[in-house]
Amino acid sequence: MIAKAAAEAVGEVWLVRDGEKADATSIIDILTLGCARGVEVEIEVEDASDRSVLDRIFELIETDE
């Protein structure tokens, strides 16, 4: 779901955990980052117009969808 939401962005979207960045459009990158339940991650977007994508990914993470 996260990768699908990130793919709608104009610019690049990353998930960051412990200083490591993962391409949020890549399921493999997300899995490699090791984002298990309860792990804190940051979401970075390249383009300010992607605020709705940022909000959607945040919602997906917070609601555990």
PDB file of N, CA, C and O in Angstrom:
ATOM      1  N   MET A   1       0.816  -1.192   0.000  1.00  0.00           N
ATOM      2  CA  MET A   1       0.000   0.000   0.000  1.00  0.00           C
ATOM      3  C   MET A   1       0.868   1.269   0.000  1.00  0.00           C
ATOM      4  O   MET A   1       0.552   2.245  -0.680  1.00  0.00           O
ATOM      5  N   ILE A   2       1.960   1.240   0.768  1.00  0.00           N
ATOM      6  CA  ILE A   2       2.842   2.407   0.835  1.00  0.00           C
ATOM      7  C   ILE A   2       3.473   2.654  -0.530  1.00  0.00           C
ATOM      8  O   ILE A   2       3.497   3.785  -1.014  1.00  0.00           O
ATOM      9  N   ALA A   3       3.985   1.590  -1.150  1.00  0.00           N
ATOM     10  CA  ALA A   3       4.630   1.738  -2.458  1.00  0.00           C
ATOM     11  C   ALA A   3       3.644   2.259  -3.502  1.00  0.00           C
ATOM     12  O   ALA A   3       4.006   3.079  -4.346  1.00  0.00           O
ATOM     13  N   LYS A   4       2.423   1.792  -3.443  1.00  0.00           N
ATOM     14  CA  LYS A   4       1.400   2.242  -4.391  1.00  0.00           C
ATOM     15  C   LYS A   4       1.110   3.731  -4.198  1.00  0.00           C
ATOM     16  O   LYS A   4       0.998   4.473  -5.173  1.00  0.00           O
ATOM     17  N   ALA A   5       0.987   4.166  -2.946  1.00  0.00           N
ATOM     18  CA  ALA A   5       0.741   5.588  -2.657  1.00  0.00           C
ATOM     19  C   ALA A   5       1.931   6.433  -3.107  1.00  0.00           C
ATOM     20  O   ALA A   5       1.747   7.498  -3.696  1.00  0.00           O
ATOM     21  N   ALA A   6       3.147   5.964  -2.832  1.00  0.00           N
ATOM     22  CA  ALA A   6       4.354   6.710  -3.196  1.00  0.00           C
ATOM     23  C   ALA A   6       4.502   6.837  -4.705  1.00  0.00           C
ATOM     24  O   ALA A   6       5.038   7.831  -5.194  1.00  0.00           O
ATOM     25  N   ALA A   7       4.034   5.843  -5.442  1.00  0.00           N
ATOM     26  CA  ALA A   7       4.138   5.865  -6.904  1.00  0.00           C
ATOM     27  C   ALA A   7       3.306   6.986  -7.523  1.00  0.00           C
ATOM     28  O   ALA A   7       3.537   7.360  -8.673  1.00  0.00           O
ATOM     29  N   GLU A   8       2.355   7.518  -6.786  1.00  0.00           N
ATOM     30  CA  GLU A   8       1.522   8.615  -7.284  1.00  0.00           C
ATOM     31  C   GLU A   8       2.200   9.980  -7.148  1.00  0.00           C
ATOM     32  O   GLU A   8       1.667  10.982  -7.624  1.00  0.00           O
ATOM     33  N   ALA A   9       3.351  10.028  -6.513  1.00  0.00           N
ATOM     34  CA  ALA A   9       4.053  11.291  -6.281  1.00  0.00           C
ATOM     35  C   ALA A   9       4.687  11.828  -7.562  1.00  0.00           C
ATOM     36  O   ALA A   9       5.056  11.066  -8.456  1.00  0.00           O
ATOM     37  N   VAL A  10       4.804  13.143  -7.632  1.00  0.00           N
ATOM     38  CA  VAL A  10       5.488  13.806  -8.738  1.00  0.00           C
ATOM     39  C   VAL A  10       6.998  13.603  -8.600  1.00  0.00           C
ATOM     40  O   VAL A  10       7.678  13.253  -9.565  1.00  0.00           O
ATOM     41  N   GLY A  11       7.506  13.825  -7.400  1.00  0.00           N
ATOM     42  CA  GLY A  11       8.930  13.658  -7.106  1.00  0.00           C
ATOM     43  C   GLY A  11       9.185  12.348  -6.384  1.00  0.00           C
ATOM     44  O   GLY A  11       8.308  11.491  -6.278  1.00  0.00           O
ATOM     45  N   GLU A  12      10.404  12.214  -5.893  1.00  0.00           N
ATOM     46  CA  GLU A  12      10.774  10.996  -5.179  1.00  0.00           C
ATOM     47  C   GLU A  12      10.259  11.035  -3.746  1.00  0.00           C
ATOM     48  O   GLU A  12      10.097  12.100  -3.152  1.00  0.00           O
ATOM     49  N   VAL A  13      10.007   9.844  -3.208  1.00  0.00           N
ATOM     50  CA  VAL A  13       9.545   9.696  -1.830  1.00  0.00           C
ATOM     51  C   VAL A  13      10.427   8.641  -1.170  1.00  0.00           C
ATOM     52  O   VAL A  13      10.680   7.583  -1.748  1.00  0.00           O
ATOM     53  N   TRP A  14      10.892   8.934   0.038  1.00  0.00           N
ATOM     54  CA  TRP A  14      11.749   8.008   0.762  1.00  0.00           C
ATOM     55  C   TRP A  14      11.192   7.736   2.148  1.00  0.00           C
ATOM     56  O   TRP A  14      10.529   8.580   2.751  1.00  0.00           O
ATOM     57  N   LEU A  15      11.479   6.532   2.639  1.00  0.00           N
ATOM     58  CA  LEU A  15      11.294   6.202   4.043  1.00  0.00           C
ATOM     59  C   LEU A  15      12.693   6.158   4.635  1.00  0.00           C
ATOM     60  O   LEU A  15      13.614   5.624   4.017  1.00  0.00           O
ATOM     61  N   VAL A  16      12.857   6.712   5.821  1.00  0.00           N
ATOM     62  CA  VAL A  16      14.175   6.768   6.451  1.00  0.00           C
ATOM     63  C   VAL A  16      14.089   6.129   7.828  1.00  0.00           C
ATOM     64  O   VAL A  16      13.218   6.469   8.628  1.00  0.00           O
ATOM     65  N   ARG A  17      15.002   5.198   8.097  1.00  0.00           N
ATOM     66  CA  ARG A  17      15.087   4.546   9.403  1.00  0.00           C
ATOM     67  C   ARG A  17      16.553   4.472   9.804  1.00  0.00           C
ATOM     68  O   ARG A  17      17.382   3.928   9.074  1.00  0.00           O
ATOM     69  N   ASP A  18      16.858   5.016  10.950  1.00  0.00           N
ATOM     70  CA  ASP A  18      18.234   4.999  11.468  1.00  0.00           C
ATOM     71  C   ASP A  18      19.250   5.494  10.440  1.00  0.00           C
ATOM     72  O   ASP A  18      20.341   4.936  10.321  1.00  0.00           O
ATOM     73  N   GLY A  19      18.889   6.541   9.697  1.00  0.00           N
ATOM     74  CA  GLY A  19      19.801   7.140   8.731  1.00  0.00           C
ATOM     75  C   GLY A  19      19.832   6.452   7.378  1.00  0.00           C
ATOM     76  O   GLY A  19      20.466   6.960   6.453  1.00  0.00           O
ATOM     77  N   GLU A  20      19.170   5.313   7.232  1.00  0.00           N
ATOM     78  CA  GLU A  20      19.131   4.608   5.952  1.00  0.00           C
ATOM     79  C   GLU A  20      17.880   4.998   5.190  1.00  0.00           C
ATOM     80  O   GLU A  20      16.784   5.012   5.750  1.00  0.00           O
ATOM     81  N   LYS A  21      18.042   5.319   3.900  1.00  0.00           N
ATOM     82  CA  LYS A  21      16.922   5.720   3.050  1.00  0.00           C
ATOM     83  C   LYS A  21      16.486   4.563   2.167  1.00  0.00           C
ATOM     84  O   LYS A  21      17.304   3.790   1.668  1.00  0.00           O
ATOM     85  N   ALA A  22      15.175   4.466   1.989  1.00  0.00           N
ATOM     86  CA  ALA A  22      14.615   3.474   1.074  1.00  0.00           C
ATOM     87  C   ALA A  22      13.653   4.173   0.131  1.00  0.00           C
ATOM     88  O   ALA A  22      12.883   5.041   0.543  1.00  0.00           O
ATOM     89  N   ASP A  23      13.703   3.791  -1.131  1.00  0.00           N
ATOM     90  CA  ASP A  23      12.764   4.301  -2.125  1.00  0.00           C
ATOM     91  C   ASP A  23      11.379   3.785  -1.753  1.00  0.00           C
ATOM     92  O   ASP A  23      11.140   2.577  -1.773  1.00  0.00           O
ATOM     93  N   ALA A  24      10.473   4.685  -1.417  1.00  0.00           N
ATOM     94  CA  ALA A  24       9.145   4.287  -0.945  1.00  0.00           C
ATOM     95  C   ALA A  24       8.277   3.674  -2.039  1.00  0.00           C
ATOM     96  O   ALA A  24       7.214   3.129  -1.742  1.00  0.00           O
ATOM     97  N   THR A  25       8.710   3.752  -3.300  1.00  0.00           N
ATOM     98  CA  THR A  25       7.945   3.120  -4.377  1.00  0.00           C
ATOM     99  C   THR A  25       8.359   1.667  -4.575  1.00  0.00           C
ATOM    100  O   THR A  25       7.739   0.943  -5.354  1.00  0.00           O
ATOM    101  N   SER A  26       9.405   1.240  -3.873  1.00  0.00           N
ATOM    102  CA  SER A  26       9.942  -0.107  -4.043  1.00  0.00           C
ATOM    103  C   SER A  26       9.624  -0.977  -2.826  1.00  0.00           C
ATOM    104  O   SER A  26      10.104  -0.719  -1.722  1.00  0.00           O
ATOM    105  N   ILE A  27       8.816  -2.000  -3.044  1.00  0.00           N
ATOM    106  CA  ILE A  27       8.481  -2.913  -1.952  1.00  0.00           C
ATOM    107  C   ILE A  27       9.745  -3.574  -1.417  1.00  0.00           C
ATOM    108  O   ILE A  27       9.885  -3.752  -0.207  1.00  0.00           O
ATOM    109  N   ILE A  28      10.659  -3.936  -2.298  1.00  0.00           N
ATOM    110  CA  ILE A  28      11.918  -4.568  -1.881  1.00  0.00           C
ATOM    111  C   ILE A  28      12.713  -3.625  -0.981  1.00  0.00           C
ATOM    112  O   ILE A  28      13.220  -4.049   0.058  1.00  0.00           O
ATOM    113  N   ASP A  29      12.831  -2.351  -1.363  1.00  0.00           N
ATOM    114  CA  ASP A  29      13.555  -1.373  -0.541  1.00  0.00           C
ATOM    115  C   ASP A  29      12.899  -1.209   0.825  1.00  0.00           C
ATOM    116  O   ASP A  29      13.589  -1.120   1.840  1.00  0.00           O
ATOM    117  N   ILE A  30      11.569  -1.169   0.854  1.00  0.00           N
ATOM    118  CA  ILE A  30      10.852  -1.016   2.121  1.00  0.00           C
ATOM    119  C   ILE A  30      11.120  -2.223   3.014  1.00  0.00           C
ATOM    120  O   ILE A  30      11.384  -2.063   4.205  1.00  0.00           O
ATOM    121  N   LEU A  31      11.053  -3.431   2.450  1.00  0.00           N
ATOM    122  CA  LEU A  31      11.323  -4.641   3.226  1.00  0.00           C
ATOM    123  C   LEU A  31      12.763  -4.684   3.716  1.00  0.00           C
ATOM    124  O   LEU A  31      13.025  -5.096   4.846  1.00  0.00           O
ATOM    125  N   THR A  32      13.698  -4.259   2.870  1.00  0.00           N
ATOM    126  CA  THR A  32      15.110  -4.239   3.241  1.00  0.00           C
ATOM    127  C   THR A  32      15.369  -3.280   4.393  1.00  0.00           C
ATOM    128  O   THR A  32      16.264  -3.508   5.207  1.00  0.00           O
ATOM    129  N   LEU A  33      14.596  -2.217   4.463  1.00  0.00           N
ATOM    130  CA  LEU A  33      14.743  -1.239   5.541  1.00  0.00           C
ATOM    131  C   LEU A  33      14.353  -1.848   6.886  1.00  0.00           C
ATOM    132  O   LEU A  33      14.774  -1.351   7.930  1.00  0.00           O
ATOM    133  N   GLY A  34      13.571  -2.896   6.877  1.00  0.00           N
ATOM    134  CA  GLY A  34      13.190  -3.572   8.116  1.00  0.00           C
ATOM    135  C   GLY A  34      12.185  -2.795   8.940  1.00  0.00           C
ATOM    136  O   GLY A  34      12.353  -2.647  10.151  1.00  0.00           O
ATOM    137  N   CYS A  35      11.162  -2.307   8.307  1.00  0.00           N
ATOM    138  CA  CYS A  35      10.139  -1.506   8.991  1.00  0.00           C
ATOM    139  C   CYS A  35       9.071  -2.402   9.601  1.00  0.00           C
ATOM    140  O   CYS A  35       7.993  -2.574   9.033  1.00  0.00           O
ATOM    141  N   ALA A  36       9.376  -2.963  10.743  1.00  0.00           N
ATOM    142  CA  ALA A  36       8.398  -3.797  11.446  1.00  0.00           C
ATOM    143  C   ALA A  36       7.478  -2.917  12.274  1.00  0.00           C
ATOM    144  O   ALA A  36       7.752  -1.735  12.487  1.00  0.00           O
ATOM    145  N   ARG A  37       6.398  -3.499  12.733  1.00  0.00           N
ATOM    146  CA  ARG A  37       5.446  -2.772  13.583  1.00  0.00           C
ATOM    147  C   ARG A  37       6.184  -2.193  14.792  1.00  0.00           C
ATOM    148  O   ARG A  37       6.978  -2.877  15.438  1.00  0.00           O
ATOM    149  N   GLY A  38       5.911  -0.935  15.080  1.00  0.00           N
ATOM    150  CA  GLY A  38       6.512  -0.265  16.228  1.00  0.00           C
ATOM    151  C   GLY A  38       7.824   0.442  15.939  1.00  0.00           C
ATOM    152  O   GLY A  38       8.340   1.160  16.796  1.00  0.00           O
ATOM    153  N   VAL A  39       8.375   0.253  14.742  1.00  0.00           N
ATOM    154  CA  VAL A  39       9.630   0.901  14.363  1.00  0.00           C
ATOM    155  C   VAL A  39       9.323   2.317  13.880  1.00  0.00           C
ATOM    156  O   VAL A  39       8.386   2.528  13.109  1.00  0.00           O
ATOM    157  N   GLU A  40      10.113   3.275  14.336  1.00  0.00           N
ATOM    158  CA  GLU A  40       9.906   4.667  13.932  1.00  0.00           C
ATOM    159  C   GLU A  40      10.618   4.943  12.616  1.00  0.00           C
ATOM    160  O   GLU A  40      11.797   4.626  12.456  1.00  0.00           O
ATOM    161  N   VAL A  41       9.886   5.539  11.673  1.00  0.00           N
ATOM    162  CA  VAL A  41      10.455   5.918  10.378  1.00  0.00           C
ATOM    163  C   VAL A  41      10.077   7.358  10.061  1.00  0.00           C
ATOM    164  O   VAL A  41       9.089   7.887  10.569  1.00  0.00           O
ATOM    165  N   GLU A  42      10.878   7.971   9.220  1.00  0.00           N
ATOM    166  CA  GLU A  42      10.579   9.304   8.705  1.00  0.00           C
ATOM    167  C   GLU A  42      10.154   9.148   7.248  1.00  0.00           C
ATOM    168  O   GLU A  42      10.574   8.216   6.561  1.00  0.00           O
ATOM    169  N   ILE A  43       9.326  10.063   6.795  1.00  0.00           N
ATOM    170  CA  ILE A  43       8.900  10.089   5.398  1.00  0.00           C
ATOM    171  C   ILE A  43       9.434  11.381   4.797  1.00  0.00           C
ATOM    172  O   ILE A  43       9.210  12.460   5.345  1.00  0.00           O
ATOM    173  N   GLU A  44      10.140  11.277   3.670  1.00  0.00           N
ATOM    174  CA  GLU A  44      10.660  12.462   2.991  1.00  0.00           C
ATOM    175  C   GLU A  44      10.086  12.511   1.577  1.00  0.00           C
ATOM    176  O   GLU A  44      10.033  11.500   0.878  1.00  0.00           O
ATOM    177  N   VAL A  45       9.658  13.703   1.172  1.00  0.00           N
ATOM    178  CA  VAL A  45       9.195  13.901  -0.203  1.00  0.00           C
ATOM    179  C   VAL A  45      10.062  14.971  -0.857  1.00  0.00           C
ATOM    180  O   VAL A  45      10.452  15.951  -0.221  1.00  0.00           O
ATOM    181  N   GLU A  46      10.353  14.768  -2.125  1.00  0.00           N
ATOM    182  CA  GLU A  46      11.212  15.676  -2.879  1.00  0.00           C
ATOM    183  C   GLU A  46      10.462  16.930  -3.321  1.00  0.00           C
ATOM    184  O   GLU A  46      11.025  18.025  -3.322  1.00  0.00           O
ATOM    185  N   ASP A  47       9.210  16.773  -3.689  1.00  0.00           N
ATOM    186  CA  ASP A  47       8.427  17.863  -4.264  1.00  0.00           C
ATOM    187  C   ASP A  47       7.332  18.299  -3.296  1.00  0.00           C
ATOM    188  O   ASP A  47       6.551  17.471  -2.827  1.00  0.00           O
ATOM    189  N   ALA A  48       7.274  19.580  -2.998  1.00  0.00           N
ATOM    190  CA  ALA A  48       6.284  20.110  -2.048  1.00  0.00           C
ATOM    191  C   ALA A  48       4.851  19.837  -2.490  1.00  0.00           C
ATOM    192  O   ALA A  48       3.946  19.792  -1.657  1.00  0.00           O
ATOM    193  N   SER A  49       4.639  19.656  -3.779  1.00  0.00           N
ATOM    194  CA  SER A  49       3.284  19.380  -4.269  1.00  0.00           C
ATOM    195  C   SER A  49       2.810  17.973  -3.906  1.00  0.00           C
ATOM    196  O   SER A  49       1.649  17.629  -4.128  1.00  0.00           O
ATOM    197  N   ASP A  50       3.696  17.175  -3.355  1.00  0.00           N
ATOM    198  CA  ASP A  50       3.351  15.805  -2.971  1.00  0.00           C
ATOM    199  C   ASP A  50       2.871  15.697  -1.524  1.00  0.00           C
ATOM    200  O   ASP A  50       2.938  14.625  -0.924  1.00  0.00           O
ATOM    201  N   ARG A  51       2.396  16.792  -0.976  1.00  0.00           N
ATOM    202  CA  ARG A  51       1.919  16.791   0.410  1.00  0.00           C
ATOM    203  C   ARG A  51       0.807  15.759   0.628  1.00  0.00           C
ATOM    204  O   ARG A  51       0.766  15.108   1.673  1.00  0.00           O
ATOM    205  N   SER A  52      -0.080  15.606  -0.335  1.00  0.00           N
ATOM    206  CA  SER A  52      -1.173  14.638  -0.183  1.00  0.00           C
ATOM    207  C   SER A  52      -0.638  13.203  -0.140  1.00  0.00           C
ATOM    208  O   SER A  52      -1.189  12.353   0.560  1.00  0.00           O
ATOM    209  N   VAL A  53       0.428  12.939  -0.883  1.00  0.00           N
ATOM    210  CA  VAL A  53       1.062  11.620  -0.856  1.00  0.00           C
ATOM    211  C   VAL A  53       1.696  11.395   0.513  1.00  0.00           C
ATOM    212  O   VAL A  53       1.560  10.319   1.096  1.00  0.00           O
ATOM    213  N   LEU A  54       2.380  12.401   1.018  1.00  0.00           N
ATOM    214  CA  LEU A  54       2.979  12.328   2.354  1.00  0.00           C
ATOM    215  C   LEU A  54       1.910  12.023   3.395  1.00  0.00           C
ATOM    216  O   LEU A  54       2.088  11.146   4.241  1.00  0.00           O
ATOM    217  N   ASP A  55       0.805  12.746   3.330  1.00  0.00           N
ATOM    218  CA  ASP A  55      -0.289  12.539   4.284  1.00  0.00           C
ATOM    219  C   ASP A  55      -0.866  11.130   4.177  1.00  0.00           C
ATOM    220  O   ASP A  55      -1.174  10.507   5.193  1.00  0.00           O
ATOM    221  N   ARG A  56      -1.013  10.625   2.954  1.00  0.00           N
ATOM    222  CA  ARG A  56      -1.563   9.277   2.757  1.00  0.00           C
ATOM    223  C   ARG A  56      -0.634   8.210   3.324  1.00  0.00           C
ATOM    224  O   ARG A  56      -1.097   7.275   3.977  1.00  0.00           O
ATOM    225  N   ILE A  57       0.671   8.338   3.085  1.00  0.00           N
ATOM    226  CA  ILE A  57       1.630   7.366   3.615  1.00  0.00           C
ATOM    227  C   ILE A  57       1.639   7.424   5.136  1.00  0.00           C
ATOM    228  O   ILE A  57       1.682   6.387   5.798  1.00  0.00           O
ATOM    229  N   PHE A  58       1.600   8.622   5.688  1.00  0.00           N
ATOM    230  CA  PHE A  58       1.536   8.776   7.141  1.00  0.00           C
ATOM    231  C   PHE A  58       0.303   8.054   7.686  1.00  0.00           C
ATOM    232  O   PHE A  58       0.383   7.336   8.683  1.00  0.00           O
ATOM    233  N   GLU A  59      -0.824   8.253   7.028  1.00  0.00           N
ATOM    234  CA  GLU A  59      -2.076   7.610   7.451  1.00  0.00           C
ATOM    235  C   GLU A  59      -1.960   6.086   7.387  1.00  0.00           C
ATOM    236  O   GLU A  59      -2.410   5.388   8.295  1.00  0.00           O
ATOM    237  N   LEU A  60      -1.358   5.576   6.320  1.00  0.00           N
ATOM    238  CA  LEU A  60      -1.183   4.131   6.183  1.00  0.00           C
ATOM    239  C   LEU A  60      -0.318   3.563   7.304  1.00  0.00           C
ATOM    240  O   LEU A  60      -0.610   2.495   7.844  1.00  0.00           O
ATOM    241  N   ILE A  61       0.743   4.280   7.649  1.00  0.00           N
ATOM    242  CA  ILE A  61       1.634   3.818   8.715  1.00  0.00           C
ATOM    243  C   ILE A  61       0.943   3.899  10.073  1.00  0.00           C
ATOM    244  O   ILE A  61       1.011   2.959  10.865  1.00  0.00           O
ATOM    245  N   GLU A  62       0.288   5.003  10.336  1.00  0.00           N
ATOM    246  CA  GLU A  62      -0.360   5.211  11.639  1.00  0.00           C
ATOM    247  C   GLU A  62      -1.529   4.263  11.880  1.00  0.00           C
ATOM    248  O   GLU A  62      -1.743   3.813  13.006  1.00  0.00           O
ATOM    249  N   THR A  63      -2.285   3.959  10.831  1.00  0.00           N
ATOM    250  CA  THR A  63      -3.463   3.109  11.011  1.00  0.00           C
ATOM    251  C   THR A  63      -3.157   1.642  10.743  1.00  0.00           C
ATOM    252  O   THR A  63      -4.031   0.785  10.867  1.00  0.00           O
ATOM    253  N   ASP A  64      -1.904   1.356  10.373  1.00  0.00           N
ATOM    254  CA  ASP A  64      -1.455  -0.020  10.153  1.00  0.00           C
ATOM    255  C   ASP A  64      -2.281  -0.722   9.084  1.00  0.00           C
ATOM    256  O   ASP A  64      -2.592  -1.907   9.214  1.00  0.00           O
ATOM    257  N   GLU A  65      -2.639   0.007   8.023  1.00  0.00           N
ATOM    258  CA  GLU A  65      -3.413  -0.583   6.915  1.00  0.00           C
ATOM    259  C   GLU A  65      -2.510  -1.357   5.988  1.00  0.00           C
ATOM    260  O   GLU A  65      -2.978  -1.923   5.000  1.00  0.00           O
TER     261      GLU A  65
END
